[in-house]
Amino acid sequence: METLIQGGRHNGSLVPPLILVRYGELALKSPPVRREFEQRLRRNILDQFVAAGAECRIRADHGHFYLEAGSAPAAIALLRRVFGITSVSEVEEVATDRDAIAAALLRIAEPLLLPGASFAIRARRTGQHPFTSQELARDLGAAVLDRFPDRGLTVDLDTPAVELTVEVRGPRTYLSTGRRPGPGGLPLGVAGRVVALVDGPRGALGAYLMMKRGCQTALVTTPDGEPFVRTTLAAFDPHAVVREGSGDPTGTVESVATTTGADGVVLPLLVDDYPAARERWGERVVFSPTVGLDDGEVDARWRNVVALASA
């Protein structure tokens, strides 16, 4: 269930920070599937907060969640571990009124726009309004230049030093100064069950990629793989089933797969390993999402996973 946060000081007042949560791939699903996936995503978000001993409150509109939490940095770190989330931003909410939007934007921008800085305004709009996204961005950019004529500011739409985002959603508008990426993919638990062998970075990345596609993934570790699970993979699933398989890891994978009714197993295979694996596993579905990656590519991708988990 949703929980009510305790108020904290934000923008000089006792208002909890507001975080805009975006999810991309879910929006492409049919309405019934989308509702199911959104409900799962909401539960997964709440599970992360419960596991961390934190509280939050969530509301939604078409395509976004809005989350109130006591600490924006802590909440953003947790949200970046939730599969299905593409990005998050701490936002300020105002009424969809051009004067109110401009006043809030100028207040947010003032401490960020140092002399000689470049900036860009990204405006997006949902709903019916007497202006287009391009018109709003143009007018807000002009307001910034008019408000700070002595700072030598320039507009740079490609690589700005400061990026100001304005998202107009019906009667409410949300302003932010950037996005923090999430893992993307599908909510954990919408695509069946698998058991993954984690014996090092290749196995860990394979498990992560299956989790990202929505698979509830039980993790079987060897001594070499245990740190990858403990320090990183477990951060993405507070309810992960973890089993030690140091003596006979493949036997443990098979046992867990049978016990849990898994739809398949995830193994750190290379192309040359497939004939023996097919003979070993028979009719059992075998996944190896890292089979096309060399060790350098595996290491590079795993570093990105670690960065999300430790944000």
C-alpha positions as CSV (number, residue, x, y, z in Angstrom):
1,M,0.0,0.0,0.0
2,E,1.1,3.6,-0.4
3,T,2.5,5.3,2.6
4,L,2.5,9.0,3.6
5,I,5.8,10.7,3.9
6,Q,6.7,13.1,6.6
7,G,7.1,16.7,5.4
8,G,10.6,18.1,4.8
9,R,11.9,21.5,3.9
10,H,11.9,22.1,0.2
11,N,12.4,25.4,-1.7
12,G,12.3,27.2,1.7
13,S,9.0,25.7,2.8
14,L,7.6,22.6,4.5
15,V,6.8,20.9,1.3
16,P,8.1,17.4,0.5
17,P,10.2,17.1,-2.6
18,L,8.3,16.0,-5.7
19,I,9.9,13.6,-8.2
20,L,8.7,13.0,-11.7
21,V,9.1,9.4,-12.8
22,R,9.0,8.6,-16.5
23,Y,8.6,5.2,-18.1
24,G,8.9,4.6,-21.8
25,E,8.2,1.1,-23.1
26,L,5.1,0.6,-21.0
27,A,3.3,3.4,-22.9
28,L,3.4,1.3,-26.1
29,K,1.3,-1.6,-24.6
30,S,-2.4,-2.1,-25.1
31,P,-4.6,-0.4,-22.4
32,P,-5.2,-3.7,-20.3
33,V,-1.5,-4.7,-20.5
34,R,-0.4,-1.2,-19.7
35,R,-2.6,-1.0,-16.6
36,E,-1.2,-4.3,-15.4
37,F,2.4,-3.2,-16.0
38,E,1.8,0.1,-14.3
39,Q,0.4,-1.6,-11.3
40,R,3.4,-3.9,-11.1
41,L,5.8,-0.9,-11.5
42,R,4.0,0.9,-8.7
43,R,4.4,-2.2,-6.4
44,N,8.1,-2.5,-7.3
45,I,8.7,1.1,-6.4
46,L,7.0,0.7,-3.1
47,D,9.0,-2.5,-2.5
48,Q,12.3,-0.6,-2.9
49,F,11.2,2.0,-0.4
50,V,10.0,-0.5,2.1
51,A,13.2,-2.5,1.8
52,A,15.2,0.8,2.5
53,G,13.0,1.7,5.5
54,A,11.8,4.8,3.6
55,E,8.4,6.2,3.0
56,C,6.8,7.7,-0.1
57,R,3.5,8.6,-1.7
58,I,2.7,8.0,-5.4
59,R,0.1,9.5,-7.8
60,A,-0.1,9.0,-11.5
61,D,-1.3,10.4,-14.7
62,H,-1.2,9.0,-18.2
63,G,2.5,8.1,-18.7
64,H,4.1,9.4,-15.5
65,F,4.2,8.8,-11.8
66,Y,4.7,11.6,-9.3
67,L,6.4,10.6,-6.1
68,E,6.7,12.6,-2.8
69,A,9.5,11.6,-0.5
70,G,11.4,13.0,2.5
71,S,14.8,13.1,0.7
72,A,15.0,13.7,-3.0
73,P,18.6,12.3,-3.4
74,A,17.7,9.1,-1.5
75,A,14.5,8.7,-3.4
76,I,16.1,9.2,-6.8
77,A,18.8,6.6,-5.9
78,L,16.1,4.0,-5.1
79,L,14.1,4.8,-8.2
80,R,17.1,4.4,-10.5
81,R,17.1,0.7,-9.4
82,V,13.5,0.0,-10.5
83,F,13.2,-1.7,-13.9
84,G,10.7,0.0,-16.2
85,I,11.8,3.6,-15.2
86,T,13.6,5.4,-17.9
87,S,14.4,8.6,-16.0
88,V,13.6,10.7,-12.9
89,S,13.7,14.4,-12.1
90,E,13.1,16.4,-9.0
91,V,10.5,18.9,-10.2
92,E,8.7,22.0,-9.1
93,E,4.9,22.0,-9.8
94,V,3.0,25.1,-10.9
95,A,-0.3,25.9,-12.5
96,T,-0.2,25.9,-16.3
97,D,-0.2,29.6,-16.7
98,R,2.5,31.2,-18.8
99,D,3.3,33.9,-16.2
100,A,3.5,31.4,-13.4
101,I,5.7,29.1,-15.5
102,A,8.0,32.0,-16.4
103,A,8.3,33.2,-12.8
104,A,9.2,29.7,-11.5
105,L,11.6,29.1,-14.3
106,L,13.5,32.4,-13.7
107,R,13.7,31.6,-10.0
108,I,15.1,28.2,-10.6
109,A,17.5,29.4,-13.3
110,E,19.0,32.4,-11.4
111,P,21.5,30.5,-9.3
112,L,22.5,28.2,-12.1
113,L,23.1,30.6,-15.0
114,L,26.6,31.9,-14.2
115,P,28.1,34.7,-16.4
116,G,28.9,33.4,-19.9
117,A,26.9,30.2,-19.5
118,S,25.0,28.5,-22.3
119,F,21.5,27.2,-21.7
120,A,18.6,25.4,-23.4
121,I,15.0,25.1,-22.6
122,R,13.3,21.8,-23.4
123,A,9.5,22.2,-23.4
124,R,7.0,19.4,-23.9
125,R,3.2,19.6,-23.8
126,T,0.3,17.2,-23.2
127,G,-3.3,18.4,-23.6
128,Q,-5.0,21.4,-25.2
129,H,-3.3,24.8,-24.6
130,P,-3.2,28.1,-26.5
131,F,0.5,27.7,-27.3
132,T,2.7,25.1,-28.8
133,S,5.8,23.5,-27.2
134,Q,8.0,25.5,-29.5
135,E,6.3,28.8,-28.7
136,L,6.6,28.1,-25.0
137,A,10.3,27.3,-25.2
138,R,11.0,30.4,-27.4
139,D,9.1,32.7,-25.0
140,L,10.8,31.3,-21.9
141,G,14.2,31.6,-23.5
142,A,13.5,35.2,-24.3
143,A,12.4,35.8,-20.7
144,V,15.7,34.4,-19.4
145,L,17.8,36.6,-21.7
146,D,15.7,39.7,-20.8
147,R,15.9,38.9,-17.1
148,F,19.7,38.5,-17.1
149,P,21.0,40.9,-19.8
150,D,24.4,41.5,-18.1
151,R,25.4,37.8,-17.8
152,G,26.4,37.2,-21.4
153,L,24.2,34.1,-21.7
154,T,23.9,32.2,-25.0
155,V,21.4,29.6,-26.2
156,D,22.9,26.3,-27.1
157,L,20.4,23.6,-28.0
158,D,23.1,20.9,-28.6
159,T,25.5,21.0,-25.6
160,P,24.2,23.5,-23.1
161,A,25.9,24.1,-19.7
162,V,22.4,24.4,-18.2
163,E,19.3,22.5,-19.3
164,L,15.9,23.6,-18.1
165,T,13.0,21.3,-18.7
166,V,9.4,22.3,-18.8
167,E,6.7,19.6,-19.0
168,V,3.2,20.9,-19.4
169,R,0.6,18.2,-18.5
170,G,-2.9,19.5,-18.7
171,P,-3.6,22.1,-15.9
172,R,-0.2,21.5,-14.1
173,T,3.3,22.1,-15.3
174,Y,6.6,20.6,-14.0
175,L,10.0,22.3,-14.1
176,S,13.3,20.6,-13.6
177,T,17.0,21.1,-14.3
178,G,17.8,17.7,-15.7
179,R,17.1,14.0,-15.8
180,R,18.8,11.0,-14.0
181,P,18.5,7.8,-16.1
182,G,16.9,4.7,-14.8
183,P,17.5,1.1,-16.0
184,G,14.5,1.2,-18.5
185,G,13.1,-2.1,-19.7
186,L,10.0,-3.7,-18.2
187,P,8.8,-4.0,-14.6
188,L,10.3,-6.9,-12.7
189,G,7.8,-9.8,-12.6
190,V,5.8,-9.2,-15.7
191,A,7.6,-11.8,-17.9
192,G,7.8,-15.1,-16.2
193,R,10.5,-16.8,-14.0
194,V,14.1,-17.8,-14.7
195,V,17.1,-19.0,-12.7
196,A,20.5,-17.5,-13.5
197,L,23.9,-18.8,-12.7
198,V,26.2,-15.9,-11.5
199,D,29.8,-17.0,-11.5
200,G,31.4,-13.7,-12.6
201,P,30.7,-10.5,-14.6
202,R,29.2,-12.4,-17.7
203,G,26.8,-14.3,-15.5
204,A,25.9,-11.2,-13.5
205,L,25.2,-9.2,-16.7
206,G,23.1,-12.0,-18.1
207,A,21.0,-12.1,-15.0
208,Y,20.6,-8.3,-15.0
209,L,19.5,-8.3,-18.7
210,M,16.8,-10.9,-18.0
211,M,15.6,-8.9,-15.0
212,K,15.5,-5.8,-17.3
213,R,13.1,-7.7,-19.6
214,G,10.7,-8.3,-16.7
215,C,11.8,-11.8,-15.6
216,Q,11.6,-12.7,-11.9
217,T,15.2,-14.0,-11.6
218,A,16.4,-16.4,-9.0
219,L,20.2,-16.2,-8.5
220,V,22.5,-19.1,-8.0
221,T,26.0,-17.9,-7.1
222,T,29.5,-19.4,-7.0
223,P,32.1,-17.9,-4.6
224,D,33.4,-15.8,-7.5
225,G,29.9,-14.6,-8.4
226,E,28.7,-13.9,-4.8
227,P,30.1,-10.3,-4.7
228,F,28.3,-9.4,-7.9
229,V,25.0,-10.5,-6.4
230,R,25.5,-9.0,-2.9
231,T,26.8,-5.6,-4.0
232,T,24.8,-5.0,-7.2
233,L,22.1,-7.4,-8.4
234,A,20.4,-7.6,-5.0
235,A,19.9,-3.8,-5.1
236,F,17.5,-4.2,-8.1
237,D,15.3,-6.8,-6.4
238,P,14.6,-6.7,-2.7
239,H,12.9,-10.1,-2.9
240,A,15.5,-11.9,-4.9
241,V,15.9,-15.6,-4.3
242,V,19.6,-16.3,-3.8
243,R,21.1,-19.8,-3.5
244,E,24.7,-20.8,-3.1
245,G,25.9,-23.3,-5.8
246,S,29.6,-23.6,-4.9
247,G,29.7,-27.4,-5.0
248,D,27.6,-28.1,-8.0
249,P,26.3,-24.8,-9.4
250,T,24.6,-26.3,-12.5
251,G,22.9,-28.9,-10.3
252,T,21.7,-26.1,-8.0
253,V,20.4,-24.1,-11.0
254,E,18.4,-27.2,-12.1
255,S,17.1,-27.8,-8.6
256,V,15.9,-24.2,-8.1
257,A,14.4,-24.2,-11.6
258,T,12.4,-27.3,-10.9
259,T,11.3,-26.1,-7.4
260,T,10.2,-22.6,-8.6
261,G,8.6,-23.8,-11.8
262,A,11.0,-21.6,-13.8
263,D,10.4,-21.0,-17.5
264,G,14.1,-21.3,-18.3
265,V,17.7,-20.9,-17.1
266,V,20.2,-18.2,-17.8
267,L,23.8,-19.3,-18.3
268,P,27.0,-17.4,-19.1
269,L,27.6,-19.2,-22.4
270,L,29.8,-18.5,-25.4
271,V,28.9,-19.7,-28.8
272,D,31.2,-22.8,-28.6
273,D,29.5,-23.8,-25.3
274,Y,26.0,-24.2,-26.9
275,P,26.3,-27.8,-28.2
276,A,27.3,-29.1,-24.8
277,A,24.7,-27.0,-23.1
278,R,21.9,-28.2,-25.3
279,E,22.9,-31.8,-24.5
280,R,23.1,-31.1,-20.8
281,W,19.8,-29.2,-20.5
282,G,17.6,-31.1,-23.0
283,E,14.2,-29.5,-23.3
284,R,14.9,-26.9,-20.7
285,V,14.8,-23.4,-22.2
286,V,18.3,-21.9,-22.1
287,F,19.0,-18.1,-22.3
288,S,22.4,-16.5,-22.7
289,P,21.9,-12.8,-23.4
290,T,25.6,-12.0,-23.3
291,V,26.6,-14.6,-26.0
292,G,27.3,-11.9,-28.6
293,L,29.6,-9.8,-26.3
294,D,33.3,-10.1,-25.8
295,D,34.8,-9.8,-22.3
296,G,35.6,-6.1,-22.8
297,E,32.0,-5.3,-23.7
298,V,30.7,-7.3,-20.8
299,D,32.9,-5.4,-18.4
300,A,31.9,-2.0,-19.9
301,R,28.2,-2.8,-19.6
302,W,28.6,-4.1,-16.1
303,R,30.2,-0.9,-15.0
304,N,27.1,1.0,-16.0
305,V,25.0,-1.5,-14.0
306,V,27.2,-0.9,-10.9
307,A,26.8,2.8,-11.3
308,L,23.0,2.5,-11.2
309,A,23.0,0.3,-8.2
310,S,25.4,2.5,-6.2
311,A,24.0,5.9,-7.2
